[in-house]
Structure formats: structure tokens, C-alpha cells
Amino acid sequence: MILQRSITLRLALLFALATMLLLAGIGYFLNRSVESHLADMDWGEIHGKWELTQNLIEEIHTPADLAAFPQLLEGALVGHPELFVMVKDQTGKPLYATPGFSFPQQFVARNLNVPPSFSAMATWHDGEHMFRGAVATIASNLAGHPRFTVEIALENDEHQHFLDHFHRLLLTALLFGMTAAGALGWFIARRGLLPVRDMAAVARNISVTHLSERLRLDSVPMELRDLAMAFNGMLSRLEDSFHRLTDFSSDIAHELRTPINNLMVQSQVALSQARNTEQYQDVIASNLEEFDRLARMIADMLFLAKADNGLMVAGREQVDLETEIEHLAEFFGPFAEDRGVTISTSGRGTVTGDRIMLQRAIANLLSNAIAHTAPGGQVQIRLINESAALLRVEVENPGKAIPVEQLGRIFDRFYRLDPARGTAPDGVGLGLAITKSIVVAHKGYIAVFSDNNATVFTITLLVTL
């Protein structure tokens, strides 16, 4: 469980394991190199004495030379106590043998009729001692003795002691390297994961009053930069969502307070004294208007809540926008006439979508345009085919320019250009927010442009979803 939870510990152990494998590989290579070098040194010693023995044998021409051979060989081997030599004639009779030493039978059985070679050098142990040796036959010039068998062995205990000491050093270096690598791995991992701990520290400091905390990207390693950017983006979205939720809650409280206060005041007045039937009917009718306003507000908020949670799915039917816009122009005609405003339509186009939802979106823009157009003005609704895949709906009305600082919030909920919010009789500031949600549900885009001549709302829709 600890290994699964601690990245630092896992990295430290991986460092130690990698170091162990690396040092083991290096140690194996060094050990083989040292052993090969020592074996080469032993072979040089053995081969030198074999050539010396060969020269002495080649000098034997008479029985007198043969009788003097052991003494000559003994003198040649003076000063080499670690060297053991045995020379035999063709019958196996020893002509010379180093006292106190016997060659293993398996070694003697390796007699060869060719000069000894490094690859033919044998290695064996006798108790705590290690030997290397070679055996071969040497041709003779003495009549009756066609060849002699020469067995040469070298005791290399010194080399063996050196190798044992070298192996202990390698093992010590391996253990020390693993320990050091584990400690360094732990330190490096903790240093490397410092940005992650910084993220955790920032996350711990996040609260309602500290939503502006961000990670510094210049101090984050390249490998964690994407994570840091995603983390900062998440914090920005959280901050924006929190502020919007706070504003939304404040706006809801503000908007609900007015109709509820109206209902309470009217009910209290009605109950303050006895009244006739007509007066009660007037109070009930007034209350019904407030209830209707509350019902529309709640329905609009539920609509937006569904849109925010991806529960609002647009239908997939062919919608003739030209026909729908003409019906809307006809429906809003009396309202426009009362305000002295005319409505003109142009263009044609068909999209795939939800007819009722698109009708509501355009109706919201059209009612706003009529409400903000001075008497004698004209509201224009245009359908423009940008391409085979895109259709643009434009709703334009003349009037004063919308301040730039307000354009960025015009699609916010409960936001109205009229600073005396809550006093407008024609809505509560949810129409444009609903329109935007409908357009987004149809994978479209809505924008607004305003100057001193006119204000234009544009909806860009996909012809086919």
C-alpha cells in the first residue's frame, strides 16, 4: 500500500534498482576483464616455461644429454616456487618432476600432439589452492625417445586472493551504490515533485475569499506545465462559476423580492378591512399577474438550469426559418404598431433543429428590438446564407449604441441595460440568456454589434446538426 501511495518512494526504489543493475553489469564486465587479464598473465608464465623446456629437450642428442636434462631443468626453474613441471618419456616414466606435487589424472589425460594454447589451458582446485596448467608433447632428437610429455602447472593463489578481494570491493560498491542511489533518488524525486506539492498548497488555500490563487508557470518544469495550466484553468473556471453563482443568487433574491412583496402588501391591504366582492376580485386579479410573473421567471430559470447541465437537447427537424420569422412578425405586429415601429423581413433558409426553441430565441430578439426602437423606426430581420453549411439570422434595430462595458454582460442572467433593474414591465432579464442557451444547444454562435446608428444581434447556425 505504501508503494502504491508514494511516488517518491517508488522513484527512489527504481533509482536504486537501476543503479544495482548498472553496477552489476559494470562489475560483471570488470570481473571478466580482470580474470581474463590474470589468466593471460598465467598463460604467459606457463608458455614461457614450456618454450624453455622445449629448448632443453631439443638439445638432447645423446644419453649423456638426457642424464643431464633434469639438472638443467632444475636450474632453469630456480626462483619459481609456484611453478610445477613434470617431464615423461614415451613410456610414461618421469624424467623430471617437481617434488611434492602431483598432477590430476583428468589433467594428464589432456595430452596433445600440438603445442599448448591459451584456450587449452586447464584450471583446477586442490583444497584452497587454485592451479592453471597445460600439457603437450615435444618431439625429441634422441634415438629411442621420439617424444616427451611435458606437464606444466602454475599455482595462482595470489591471483585468487586478489580476485576475492576484488569481489568484496565490487559487492561493497554495489551495496553502497544502491543505498546512495536510493537516497539521491528520494531527494531528487522530492525536489522534482515540489511543483506538485505547490499545487496541493494552492489547492489547500482555495476558499471563497481566495479564488484568485494561481500557480506560477515560470517555476513549473516543462513536464508539469500542461498540468499546471490545466490546474490554473480549472481555478479560473471555478472562480468564474462561483462569481456567476453568487451574482445569480443575488439576482434571484432581488427579482423574487419584488413580486413577493407586492403579493404580501396587496394581501395585507385586502385583509386590513372588510371589502366587497369586486374589490377582492381586483386584488386576486392583481395577485394573478404577480403569480404569472413568478411562474414565467421560474420556468425560465428551469430552462437555463437544464441548458447548463446539458439536459436541453435540440430536436432534429427541418425548420423553415423564413416561415417562422413571418409568423413572428405577424404575431408582434400589433405590439410594434402600438409603439409606432415597423418590421421588415428578408431572405430565406432552412436549418435542422428544434422549431419551438428557435422560434423562442428569435422572438426574444425581436421583442427586445421593438422595445428599444424609437417611434418611426424599423426593425429588420434578415436571413443570410453564409455558405452551404452556415445560415446567419440578423435582427437589427435603430437606436443608441450599447455601452462597450455592457456588451460583454448583455447575455448574463438578470442583466438589463436599464439601471433601475426590477422596474421594467416587459421582463426580468432572462430573455437574452435563454436565447444564447438555445443557440448553443444548436451548436451555433450568437453575437451583438452596436454603434450610434443601430444594434445588430446575429445568430449563426449550422444548416445540418
N, C-alpha and C positions, 0 to 999 in steps of 0.2 A: 504493500500500500504506500509506503514512503517513497519507493522508487517511482510509482505512478504519479505521485503528487509533486515531487520535487524535480523540476527541470535542472536546477543547479547540480543536484546530486547525480542525476543521470549523466549530465555532461561531464562531470568530474570523473565518474567511473569509466565513461567512454574514452576520455583522455588517458586515463591510467591503462585501460585495455589496449588502446592504440600504441601507447608507449611501450607496453610489455611486448606486443607483437613486433614492434620495430626493433627494440633492443634484443629480443630473442633472435630475430633474423640477422642482425648485425653480429651478435655473439656467435651464432652458428657459423657465419662466414669467417669471422676471425679465428674461431677454434679450428675450422678445417684448414685455414691458411697456415696457422701455427703448426698444426700436426703435420701438414704436408711439408712445411719447411724443415721441421725436425727429422721427419723421415728422409728427406733429401740429404740432410747432413749425415744421417746414419748410413745411408747408401753410399755417400762419398767416401766415408771411412771404410766401409766394407769393400767397396770396389777397389780402393787404393791397395788394401792388403791382399785382395785377390790377384791384382796385377803383379804385386811384389812376389807373391807365392808362385805365380805363373812363370815369372822371370827366373826364379831359383830352380824350378822344375825343368825349364828348358835348358838350363846349364848342366843338367845331369847327363853325362855321356858314358860314365864308367861306374862300376860298383863302388869305387872309392868315392866318387862324387855322391853316390846315393847314400853312403855311410856318413858323409859329412853334411848331408842335407838337413837333418834335424838340428844340428848345432847352428848352421847358418840361419835357419828359420827362427830358432830361439833368439838369436842375437838381433834379428830384424824386428822381433815383436817386443823387445825390451822397452819399457816405458808405456806400455798399453795394457794395463791390468784388466781393463774392461773388455778386451778382445780375446776371443776364444777360437782356436783353429785346430782342425783335425785333417790330416792327410792320410789317405789309404791307397794301397796299390789295387791292382785289378782283382785280387782275391779277397779284398776287404780287410787285409792286415794293416793295422795302423803303423804308419811310418813316423808320424808325429802327432801328439795330442796334448793340448794344454791340460795340465794336471788339475784335478778337482772339478772337472766339468764333463758332462755327457750330453750329447745331442738327442732330442726327442726322435723316436722312431718315425713319426709322420714327417718330420723334417728331413731325416735321412732318406726317406723314400722319394724325395723330390729330386733325385739325381737327374741331371740333364746332360746331354751331349753338346750343349751350346753354352757359350759364356753366360754368366748370370746377368739378369737385368733388374731394373728398379721394380718393374711390375711383378717379377718372380720372387722378390724379397718377401720372406715369411716373417710373421710376428707371433710370438707365443709368450705365455707367462709360466713362471716356475715359482710358486709361492708368491711372495711380494715383489719378485723381480720380473722385469719385462725384457725380452730379448728380440732382436731382429737379426736375421741371418740369411745366407744364401748358400746354395750347394751347386757344384758343377764339376765336370770332368776336364782335365787338362792333358793334352797329348804329350807323350814323353819321347825323347830321343835315345833312351836306354833300351838295349835289346832285352827282350823278355818282359819288359814293362811298357806295354803300349800306351797306357794312360794311368793317370792318378785321379782320385776323387778328392776334392777339396771342399771342406765344410767350414764356413766362417760365420761366427755369431758375435753380436755386439750387445753388451749389457747397457741399456739406456735408462737406468733408474733415475739419473739426474734429469733427463728429459721428462720422465714420468712425474717426478716431483714438481718440475716446472709446470707441466700441464695441470696437475692437481691444484697448484696454487693459482694458476690462470683461471681454472674453472670456478674456484671460490670467488675470485675477483669478479668474474662475469656474473655470477649469481648475486653477489652483493650489489653490483652496478644495476642489475635488473630490478632487484627489490627497491633500491634507492630511487631508481628512475621511475618506477611505478608510483612510489609514495610521493615523490616530488611532482610527478605529472598530475596525480590526483589533487594535491594541494594547489598547484598552479591552475589546474582545470577548475577547481572550486572558485579560486579568486577571479580568474578570467570570466567564468560564467556569471558570477555575481556582478562583476563590472559590466559585462555585456548585457545583462538583464536589468541594469539600472534604469533605462528608459521605461521598461515595463513597470517597475516599482513607482516611477514618476507618474505613470498613467493611473496606477492604483491610488497614489496620493491625491492626484487631481480628482479622481472619482470620489474619494472619501470626503473631499472638501466641497463637493457639489451639494448645494441646498437651494432653497427658494431664493435666498439672498446672494448666492454665489454661482449663478448660472453662466456667468461670463468667463469662467476659468477655461484656459486653453493650454494645450501642450505647445512648447516651443519647438518648431520643426528644425531649427538650425542646430539643436543639440541632440537630435534623434538620428541614430545610424540609418544608413540607406535601406537596410533590410527591414527596418521597422517604420520607415517613413509612410508607406501606404497605410499601415495600421494606425499610425498617429493621425494621418489626415482623415481616415475614416472615423476615428475617435472624436476629433475636433468637429467633423461634420455632424456626428451624432449629437454632440453637445449643442451645436448651433440649432439643429432641428428641435432638440428638447427645449432650448431657450425660447425659440420662436413659438413652439406649440404651447409652452406654458404662458407666455405673454398673450397669445391669442385666446387661450382658455380663460385667462384672468379677465381680459377685455370682454370676452363673450359672456362670462358670468356677470360682470358688471352691467353690460348692456341688457342682458335678460332681466336682471333685477330692476333696471331703470325702466325698461319697456313694460314689464308686467305691473310695475307700481302704479302707473297712471290709470289703466282701466280698472284695476282692483280698487284703487282709491275712489274712482268715480262710482263704482258699484256700491262701495261701503257708504259713501256720502249720500247717494240717492236713496239707498235703503234706509239709512238713519233718518233722513228727512221725511221719507214716506211714513215711517213708524213714529215720528215725533208727535203726530196728532191724527185724529180720525179724518179720513178723506173719502170722497165719493168714488164711485166705480170708474169714472172717466179719468180721474187723477191717478188712480192705481194703474190703470191701463197705460197711461203715459210713462209712468215710472218703469213698468215692466217692459215697454217697448224700448225705452232708453237703455235699460239693462241688457236687453237682447242685442242691441247694437254693440255694446261692450263685450258681451259674450261671443258675438260673431268675430269681433276683432281678436279676442283671445284665441278662439278656435283656429282662425287663419294663421295667427302667429305660431301656435303650437304645431299646426300641420306643416308650416314652412320649416320650423326647426327640426321636426322629424325627418322631413325631406333632406335637409342638409346633413343630418346625422347619418342617414343611410348613405349619402354620397361620400361622406368622409370615411366610412367603413367599407366602401366597395360593395355595398348591398344594392346599389341602384344600377340596374342593368338595362341598357337601352335596347329597345326592340329592333327587329331586323325586317322592316317592311319598306317598300318603295313609297317615298313621300314626295309628292309634287309640291314643292315649296311655292311655286307661283300661285297655285290654287289656294294654299293655306294663307299666304300673305294677302290675297284678295279678300278672303273671308275675314281676316283680322281687320283689314282696312274698312270693310263694311261694318264690322261689329263696333269698332272705335269711332265710326263716322259721327254719330250724334255727340259723343264727348268732344271730338275735335271741332264740330260746328259750334258748340256752346262756347268754346274758347277762341273762336274765330280763326282756326287753323285748318289747312287743307292737307290731304295725304295723297302722295303720288307713288306709284309702283312701276317698276320696270325690270325687264329680264325674265329669264325662265331657267329652271333647273330642277333636277330630281336627285335625291340622295337616299341612302339606306339608313334607316334609323327608327326612332320611336316618334310617331306623328304627334301624340299628345304632348310629349316632353318638348319637342322642337317648337310646337305651337306656343307653349307656355313661355319658352325662352324669348321668342321673337315678340310675343305680346308684352312681356316686361319691358323690353327695349322701346317698343312703340308707345306704351303708356307713358314712360319717362320722357320720351322725346316730345310728345304732345304737351305734357305738363310743363316742360321747360321752354316751350316755344311761345314767343310773344304773339298777340293777335295780328293776323295778316300774314303770318309766316307759313312756311310749307315744310312738312316732314316728308323726306324721301326714303323709300325702301328700294334697294337695288339688289338684284341677283346677278353676280358676275362669275362666269366660268373661267377660273384662272388656268385650268388645264383639264385633261381628261379625268384626272383623279381628284381635283380640288374644286370646291364651289365656295364662293365668298358671298356672305349676306352683309349688306351695309345699311345701317339706319342712321340717317343724318338729319339734324335739326339745327336751324339757325339760333344764335344766341351768344351770350357772353362766354368767354373762354373759362374752362375749369382751371383753377389754380394748379400749377405744376405739383405742389406739395400734396394736393388732394387726389391727383390722378393715380398715385400708387396705392391708395387705400379705397378707391371707389368701389372695388369688388368685395371689400370686407363686410362682414355681417353687421347689421345695425348702423352702418356708416351712411350718413346723409350729408349732402353738401350744405343743407340748411343748418346753421349752428344752433338754432333753437330746436334741438332734437326732441322728438316726442310730441311736437305740436303739429306736425304735418298730418293732414287728414287722409292722405292717399297711401299710406304705407308705414312700415316700421323699419325700413332699410334692409330688407332681406331679398328684394327682387333681383338685384344685380348679382348677389352671391348665389342665388338659385340658378340664375341664367348661366353663370360660369360653371357651376356643377353639372348642369345639363350638357353644356358644350364639352367639358372634359370627359363625361360619360360616353360621348360620341367620338372620343379621340380627336377632338377639334381644338381650336385655339380662338380665344376672344381677346380683343384689344380695343383701346379707345384713343382717339386723337382729337385734340381740341385747340382751337385758336379763337381769335376775336370774331371770326366770321361764322363758324359752325363747329358743332361737335359731332364726331362720327364714331359709332360703335361698329366694329367689324367682327363677324363670326366666320371662321374658315373651317369648313367641314370636308371630310372625306366623302367622295361620291359613293364609295362602297366600303363598308366596315370590314 
